Amino acid sequence: MSQATTVLPTTGPSSMAAWAALANSGLDALQSKFSGGVAPTTFSGTPGTYQWWMDTSFTPARLKIYSGSSWPYVGALDAVNNVWVPAARPVSPSTVDKTAALVDANKLIEINMATTGRFVIPSSTTVVFPVPTEFVVVQKGAGVASIVPLTTTMTINGSTLIQNITKRYGKATIYQSSSDAWIISGDIST
């Protein structure tokens, strides 16, 4: 485990042994995902965007990626039992009709409305979701939650029909199988 710098000296003189020691320390830091109990920094004092860090201050250790402003974690590694545990799915609550955006990808979408609420899946010409993108839609309110394809060129389970969640607290999982084709399962009807 190491949080050594990955920056090698550009001025000398420096012996080959000293240069190799710095290079090996930097490679060790990369290999261990800069593991340690505090966030790593670079020679400039700030971590690099997309830099990985295995935060060992948690048990099990959490893998985090620097976003440019914070260290959200993507999962935990239980090294004792050899188990990877992905981070919990973020929740995106909505009390109005919602059109899926790229920031909603792979989130739990809570539709909480007294009347019918719509979760609209935009076409690939509007939003380019990475394949496969997944949404879990939950009908939290009393109003029916509908999953709606934006255009008639899109399909959900091979159909352009609106899919409704059948009961309050019911849920549907919808994932993109190709550009404008989505597959849905769960508490649904057309």
Backbone hydrogen bonds in HBPLUS format (Angstrom, degrees):
<---DONOR---> <-ACCEPTOR-->    atom                        ^
c    i                          cat <-CA-CA->   ^        H-A-AA   ^      H-
h    n   atom  resd res      DA  || num        DHA   H-A  angle D-A-AA Bond
n    s   type  num  typ     dist DA aas  dist angle  dist       angle   num
A0019-TRP N   A0015-SER O   2.96 MM   4  6.21 163.9  1.98 154.3 158.9     1
A0020-ALA N   A0016-MET O   2.83 MM   4  5.93 162.3  1.86 150.5 155.5     2
A0021-ALA N   A0017-ALA O   2.95 MM   4  6.11 151.6  2.03 141.7 149.5     3
A0022-LEU N   A0018-ALA O   3.09 MM   4  6.38 157.4  2.15 147.2 152.3     4
A0023-ALA N   A0019-TRP O   2.96 MM   4  6.21 161.8  1.99 150.7 156.1     5
A0024-ASN N   A0020-ALA O   2.80 MM   4  5.95 163.0  1.82 151.9 156.5     6
A0025-SER N   A0021-ALA O   2.96 MM   4  6.11 153.9  2.03 143.5 150.7     7
A0026-GLY N   A0022-LEU O   2.97 MM   4  6.18 157.1  2.03 148.5 154.6     8
A0027-LEU N   A0023-ALA O   2.90 MM   4  6.15 156.1  1.95 149.8 156.6     9
A0028-ASP N   A0024-ASN O   2.88 MM   4  6.05 151.5  1.96 143.7 151.6    10
A0029-ALA N   A0025-SER O   2.99 MM   4  6.26 150.3  2.08 142.4 150.3    11
A0030-LEU N   A0026-GLY O   3.03 MM   4  6.36 156.9  2.08 147.2 152.9    12
A0031-GLN N   A0027-LEU O   2.85 MM   4  6.06 164.1  1.87 150.7 155.4    13
A0032-SER N   A0028-ASP O   2.94 MM   4  6.07 151.5  2.02 146.8 153.6    14
A0034-PHE N   A0029-ALA O   2.74 MM   5  4.72 165.7  1.76 156.2 153.9    15
A0033-LYS N   A0030-LEU O   3.15 MM   3  5.10 162.1  2.19 105.8 109.8    16
A0035-SER N   A0032-SER O   3.18 MM   3  5.59 131.8  2.42 106.6 117.0    17
A0054-MET N   A0033-LYS O   2.83 MM  21  5.51 135.9  2.02 145.3 151.6    18
A0036-GLY N   A0054-MET O   3.13 MM  18  6.58 150.1  2.22 162.1 164.6    19
A0056-THR N   A0036-GLY O   2.93 MM  20  5.17 157.9  1.98 120.9 125.3    20
A0045-GLY N   A0042-THR O   2.84 MM   3  5.20 157.9  1.89 113.5 121.1    21
A0051-GLN N   A0048-GLY O   2.92 MM   3  5.32 144.4  2.05 141.4 139.4    22
A0050-TYR N   A0066-TYR O   2.77 MM  16  5.02 168.6  1.78 152.1 152.7    23
A0066-TYR N   A0051-GLN O   2.87 MM  15  5.31 164.9  1.89 153.8 157.6    24
A0053-TRP N   A0064-LYS O   2.85 MM  11  5.16 142.7  1.99 151.5 152.1    25
A0064-LYS N   A0053-TRP O   2.79 MM  11  5.16 161.1  1.83 148.8 155.4    26
A0055-ASP N   A0062-ARG O   2.69 MM   7  5.10 151.4  1.77 168.2 158.7    27
A0062-ARG N   A0055-ASP O   3.10 MM   7  5.10 154.0  2.17 139.1 138.3    28
A0077-LEU N   A0061-ALA O   2.85 MM  16  5.60 156.5  1.90 161.4 169.2    29
A0063-LEU N   A0075-GLY O   2.76 MM  12  5.55 160.9  1.80 157.9 164.6    30
A0074-VAL N   A0063-LEU O   2.83 MM  11  5.86 159.1  1.87 159.5 165.9    31
A0065-ILE N   A0072-PRO O   3.20 MM   7  6.14 157.7  2.26 168.5 167.8    32
A0067-SER N   A0070-SER O   2.88 MM   3  5.55 166.8  1.90 163.9 168.4    33
A0087-ALA N   A0074-VAL O   2.96 MM  13  5.02 158.6  2.01 117.4 112.8    34
A0076-ALA N   A0085-VAL O   2.79 MM   9  5.12 156.3  1.84 140.1 146.9    35
A0085-VAL N   A0076-ALA O   2.83 MM   9  5.12 170.3  1.84 158.3 161.1    36
A0078-ASP N   A0083-VAL O   2.81 MM   5  5.08 168.2  1.83 167.5 164.0    37
A0082-ASN N   A0078-ASP O   2.80 MM   4  5.58 112.4  2.26 140.3 159.2    38
A0083-VAL N   A0078-ASP O   3.05 MM   5  5.08 154.9  2.12 134.9 141.3    39
A0108-LEU N   A0090-PRO O   2.88 MM  18  6.17 169.7  1.89 163.5 167.0    40
A0092-SER N   A0108-LEU O   2.75 MM  16  6.02 162.0  1.78 170.2 169.8    41
A0110-GLU N   A0092-SER O   3.18 MM  18  6.21 154.7  2.25 123.1 130.5    42
A0094-SER N   A0110-GLU O   2.76 MM  16  5.86 138.9  1.93 164.3 169.4    43
A0112-ASN N   A0094-SER O   2.89 MM  18  6.03 175.5  1.89 173.8 173.7    44
A0098-LYS N   A0118-ARG O   2.83 MM  20  6.20 166.4  1.85 169.2 170.1    45
A0120-VAL N   A0098-LYS O   2.76 MM  22  6.17 159.1  1.81 153.0 159.5    46
A0100-ALA N   A0120-VAL O   2.88 MM  20  6.06 169.3  1.89 169.1 168.6    47
A0104-ASP N   A0101-ALA O   2.84 MM   3  5.33 154.8  1.90 115.4 124.0    48
A0105-ALA N   A0102-LEU O   3.17 MM   3  5.45 163.0  2.20 110.0 115.3    49
A0107-LYS N   A0104-ASP O   3.06 MM   3  5.51 134.4  2.27 151.1 143.6    50
A0106-ASN N   A0134-GLU O   2.75 MM  28  4.71 124.3  2.06 145.8 162.1    51
A0136-VAL N   A0107-LYS O   3.18 MM  29  6.52 163.8  2.21 151.3 153.6    52
A0109-ILE N   A0136-VAL O   2.67 MM  27  5.97 161.5  1.70 158.7 165.5    53
A0138-VAL N   A0109-ILE O   2.81 MM  29  6.14 163.2  1.84 163.3 166.1    54
A0111-ILE N   A0138-VAL O   2.86 MM  27  6.07 172.1  1.86 175.2 177.1    55
A0140-LYS N   A0111-ILE O   2.83 MM  29  5.67 142.3  1.97 136.5 147.4    56
A0141-GLY N   A0111-ILE O   3.30 MM  30  6.64 159.6  2.35 136.5 135.2    57
A0143-GLY N   A0113-MET O   2.76 MM  30  5.34 158.0  1.81 152.9 149.4    58
A0117-GLY N   A0144-VAL O   2.81 MM  27  6.19 158.3  1.86 153.0 159.9    59
A0146-SER N   A0117-GLY O   2.76 MM  29  6.14 164.9  1.78 163.6 168.8    60
A0119-PHE N   A0146-SER O   2.71 MM  27  6.03 158.9  1.76 167.5 175.1    61
A0148-VAL N   A0119-PHE O   2.91 MM  29  6.06 162.6  1.94 143.1 148.1    62
A0121-ILE N   A0148-VAL O   2.77 MM  27  6.02 164.7  1.79 159.6 163.8    63
A0150-LEU N   A0121-ILE O   2.91 MM  29  5.70 146.8  2.02 166.4 155.7    64
A0126-THR N   A0123-SER O   2.95 MM   3  5.40 151.8  2.03 110.9 119.7    65
A0127-VAL N   A0123-SER O   3.06 MM   4  6.37 166.6  2.08 163.3 164.6    66
A0176-GLN N   A0133-THR O   2.81 MM  43  5.33 156.4  1.87 154.9 163.0    67
A0135-PHE N   A0174-ILE O   2.80 MM  39  5.32 156.8  1.85 156.2 164.3    68
A0174-ILE N   A0135-PHE O   2.84 MM  39  5.32 169.2  1.85 161.9 165.7    69
A0137-VAL N   A0172-ALA O   2.79 MM  35  5.27 163.6  1.81 164.0 164.2    70
A0172-ALA N   A0137-VAL O   2.86 MM  35  5.27 151.1  1.94 148.1 157.8    71
A0139-GLN N   A0170-GLY O   3.00 MM  31  5.65 164.0  2.03 159.1 164.0    72
A0169-TYR N   A0139-GLN O   2.58 MM  30  5.10 161.1  1.61 173.0 168.5    73
A0165-ILE N   A0145-ALA O   2.86 MM  20  5.53 166.4  1.88 167.3 172.0    74
A0147-ILE N   A0163-GLN O   2.64 MM  16  5.12 168.7  1.65 162.7 166.9    75
A0163-GLN N   A0147-ILE O   3.00 MM  16  5.12 169.9  2.01 155.0 154.2    76
A0154-MET N   A0151-THR O   3.32 MM   3  5.70 164.8  2.34 108.0 112.2    77
A0155-THR N   A0180-ASP O   3.02 MM  25  6.50 160.5  2.06 162.0 168.2    78
A0182-TRP N   A0155-THR O   2.87 MM  27  6.08 158.5  1.92 148.8 156.1    79
A0156-ILE N   A0159-SER O   2.70 MM   3  5.26 163.4  1.72 154.3 156.6    80
A0159-SER N   A0156-ILE O   3.12 MM   3  5.26 156.6  2.18 104.6 111.9    81
A0157-ASN N   A0182-TRP O   2.82 MM  25  6.25 162.9  1.85 157.6 157.7    82
A0164-ASN N   A0189-SER O   2.69 MM  25  5.30 176.4  1.69 169.9 170.9    83
A0189-SER N   A0164-ASN O   2.86 MM  25  5.30 135.5  2.06 142.2 155.5    84
A0166-THR N   A0187-ASP O   2.88 MM  21  5.54 152.3  1.95 126.4 134.9    85
A0170-GLY N   A0167-LYS O   2.92 MM   3  5.12 148.9  2.02 128.4 128.1    86
A0187-ASP N   A0171-LYS O   2.91 MM  16  5.62 163.3  1.93 161.3 158.0    87
A0173-THR N   A0185-SER O   2.85 MM  12  5.46 158.8  1.90 159.6 166.0    88
A0185-SER N   A0173-THR O   2.94 MM  12  5.46 147.3  2.05 147.2 157.7    89
A0175-TYR N   A0183-ILE O   2.87 MM   8  5.43 158.7  1.92 153.9 158.7    90
A0183-ILE N   A0175-TYR O   2.80 MM   8  5.43 160.6  1.83 156.0 161.7    91
A0177-SER N   A0181-ALA O   2.88 MM   4  5.73 148.2  1.98 144.1 154.4    92
A0178-SER N   A0181-ALA O   3.39 MM   3  5.18 158.2  2.44 140.0 138.0    93
A0181-ALA N   A0178-SER O   3.24 MM   3  5.18 164.3  2.26 108.3 113.0    94
A0188-ILE N   A0186-GLY O   3.01 MM   2  5.66 128.1  2.29 107.6  92.5    95
